[in-house]
Amino acid sequence: MTEESPVIEKIPPLSEEDGDLSEWTTHDAARLTMAYWILAGVAVILIGGGVVYLLAPDNRKEQAQAIWDFAKGFGPPLVTLVIGFYFRASQE
């Protein structure tokens, strides 16, 4: 005999309003995957740039500042483009 976990019993069943994942097309899944990887890459660049700037020795602060400035200038516009593309395409 196997008993179901008490956690599973607390999860309510999906209703008609929740939507159905079978409605996703391959194109939707590919677009979501692309957006995920681009945003994850931008997050890594921003976090990496901040860490480099914070941990850089005093004689390398100027180079670390240049890396941080690049990350700050590169990341937010790319995030805006990806989010705009994703939501614009998902409304069609």
Residue, then its C-alpha position, 0 to 999 in steps of 0.5 A: m500500500t502506498e499512501e499519498s503525501p499530505v502535501i499533494e492532498k492540499i493542492p487544489p485541482l485545476s479549474e477551467e479558468d487555470g488554462d491548459l498546458s496542452e494549449w501551448t504550441t511548440h512555438d510558445a515553448a521555444r519563445l519562453t525558453m529563449a526569453y528565459w535564457i536571455l534574461a538568465g544570461v543578463a542576470v549573470i552578467l549584471i551579478g558578475g559585473g557587480v561582484v567584480y567591482l566589489l571584489a576588485p583590488d584598489n589598483r584595478k578599480e578603474q577596470a572593474q568600474a568599466i566592466w560594471d558600467f558595461a553591465k549596467g548599460f547592456g542589461p536593462p535595454l536587453v531585458t526591455l527588448v526581450i519582455g516587449f517581444y515576449f508579451r507582444a508576441s503572446q498577445e497575437 
